[in-house]
Amino acid sequence: MAVDTGGPERTVPVEMRVLPRRLALGSIVFIMFFTVSGGAYGLEDVVGSSGAGMAILLIVLTPIVWSVPTALMVAELATAMPVEGGFYVWVKRAMGPFWGFQEGWWSWLTTWVDMAIYPVLFVDYAAYYWGTFESNPLARWLLGMAVIWFFTLLNVRGAKIIGDSSKIFAVIVLAPFALLTVIGLFKGGSHNPFEPFTLPGQDIKSALTLGLFVVMWNYLGWDGLSTVAGEMENPRRDYPRSLVISIPLITACYLLPVMVGLWVVGTTQVEWTAGAWTTIAEIVGGKWLGSLMSAAALVSAAGLFSALLLSVSRVPFVMGRDGYLPKVLMRTHRTYGTPWVALVISSAIYSIFILGPFQSLVVVDVMIYAGALALEFVALVVLRIRAPQMDRPYRIPGGWPTLILVCLGPAVILYVAISGQIDDSGLASSVGLALLFMASGPILYPVVSWWRKRSGHAIDVLDELAEVNPSTEEVGQ
């Protein structure tokens, strides 16, 4: 297919790689469950570092000022532009290729750290059953690699199998938390789940800063599945529905076990830190429930990696199709129609990152992701101004006042989190490191643009979007 840009650069044929549409609503909901959550694992640290009351407050308020506004933004843009590449295409359409490249590059860059966390978590949970994974570095590395490459091969088989497996994984992960909640309610407790509100000697600001990044990380990813919108059977109908289902599901999955655990167990019987859910489950229901909780943690880590690999691999695939990354990334599997090269290269990068202590860079990960998310909110506003007649099957109601409030919520929470981090650790710590990583985007863009033109790939491949929503054709050129 040839596209004429109307400019001086020559027109070249570009093959549109359209991936099969196989994801129905049920699959989307459960893949979204894992791209955002994967269960309440990790929230123990919020109680342990910020106090019981602050943890509950953050779990309740964060979805209101962070998740719901993000979901509204995603619902409008994903239904207006339901194409492969999702947020990368939105930003590029709104603000042009430079910012589109930043969006895609930053989003892929965060996964280099983020995706390495889940195989390492899987190994840590496996050590509960097999001690060799506690002390043998080679065994730990081999198991981590096995997780990465097993689920890479599963992803090569296609989005439908990831959706089907996510349904099974979600039932396994949610079951022990549901049992803990029900048994705990019948058993009853004597502790005030809101006490201590903050830890002894800790002020409100410090408690808020320590807990906020962890809770934000547990509520990230509502835009993630937009990258596979081209593989959904009916994205304009199903993406908004999946958000409506997933937000209360995930909030309840976090809030209920934490409150019941604090009510029954309190904060003195157990140290609320990573891995505490096994001990809490044993106290509430017995050894069998603790074992079930540990087994579900293994499944959670695997499900998170599998579902996230599905969504993040589509970013380099589409950027390769556009010529901003090597064109080899756009190759699809002959049998399954999946972007197997993008999957393999992404997993090769993650295999490198599990070797080092990069998992400690969660704060940096959240901050780079926040930069990419901010561009999506800017794209929402820009497209309202520049393309008011764009076909929007879902439109955030209430006009500009509501739109401003939607954008303001995430902006406030990001300001509080980042300013608190700077006050506690200084600009040269996580904030400075995140800015350094983000600077790689503007530095790389002139290089990839030069190479793109030199190789004859002088076209943004946006035909797919123009066919879905022709009213966007003039935007972002």
C-alpha positions, 0 to 999 in steps of 0.5 A: 500500500502506498501513501502520499504525504504530499511533501518532497519525500518520495512515496514508498510502499508500506505493508500494513500488518493487521493483526487478527481480531480475537479479543472479546469482552471477557478476555479484555477484562481479565487481561486488564486485571493483570496489566493493572493489578494481579491481586493485592500482592505488594500492598503490604509495604504500604501498611508497613511504611505508611501506617494502616489508616494511610494505606486504606485512605490511599487505596480508596482515594487513588482510584478516584483521582488517578484511575477514574480520570485516566479511564475516562481519558482512555475511553474517549481516545480508545473509542475514537482511535481503536487501532493497534498502537493505542496511546502512541497513535493518539499522541502522534495524531494530536501533536505530531511524530516528535511527541508520538516518538517520545510517547512510544519510546518512554512507554517501551523504556519503562517496561525494561525495568517493570517487566523484569520485576515479575520473573524475579517475583515469581522466583521469590515466591517459588523459594517459599516451596523450594529452598534452592531458589532462595540461595542458588543464583544460577537456579534463580536465573534459570527459573526467571528465564524459563518464565520469560521465554515460556510466556513469550512463546505463549504470546507468539500463539496469539492474543486469544490464548493470553485472554483465555489463560488470564481468565484462569489465572485471575480465578486462581489469584482472586480465590485466596483473597476472597477466602481470606475476606470471607473467613476473616469476616466470619471469624471477626477481629478486635483491631481497629483497621485504621490504627495506627493511621501513620507510624509512630513518629511519622508525619502525614506528609512523610507517610503519604510520600512513602505510600503513594508511589507504591499505590500508584504503581498498583493502579497503573496501566489502564491505557495499556490494552489500547495498544492491542485495540486492533486485535479486539472484536469490538473495541469501541463497545468493549474497551469502555465496558472493560474499564467500568468492570475493572476499576471497581473489581481491582479496588475491591480486590485491594481494599477488602483483604487489607481491611479484613487483614488489619481487623483480624491480624492488626499490625503487631502480629505480623510485619506488613512487608512484601510476602506478608499475605502468606502469614496473614492468610495462615493466621486467618484461615490456617496453613492451607490458606497460607499455602494457597496464597503463596501458590496464587502469588506464583500465578499472579507474577506469571499472569502479570508478565504474560498480559503485560508482554501482550500489550507492551510488545505492540509498541515497538511493533507499531513504531517499527511499522512507522520506521522509528525503530528497525523495520524487522520489528514489524514482522508477523508470524506466518501461522499466528499473525503475531508480532513475534520479532517484537515479542522476542526482542522485548523479552531478550531485553527483559532477560538482561534486566533480571540480572541486575538490581534494577527492580529497585527502580520502581519509583523511576519506572512510575515517573517515566510512565507518568511522563507518557501518561501526561502526554496522553492527557495533553493529546485529549485536550489538543484533539478536543481543540483541533478536531472537535468534529472527530467521531467520538463514540464515547465522549467525556460528558460535561464539556470543558469544566469536566475535562479540566477536572479529569486532567487536574486529578492525575496532575495533582497526585503526580505533583504530590508524589514527585514533590514529596520524593524530591523533598525526601531524597533530593532532585539527584535521586529517583527524579533526576534518574527518571529525567535522565532516562526520559532525555534519551527520547529527544536525543534519539529522535533526530537520529531515528528521523535521519535514519528513517528518511535515509532508508526511504521510510518517509511515511507515518503509517496512519492509513488504519486510523484514517479508515477507522475514523476519517475525521482524524486525518488532518490532525497531527500532520 
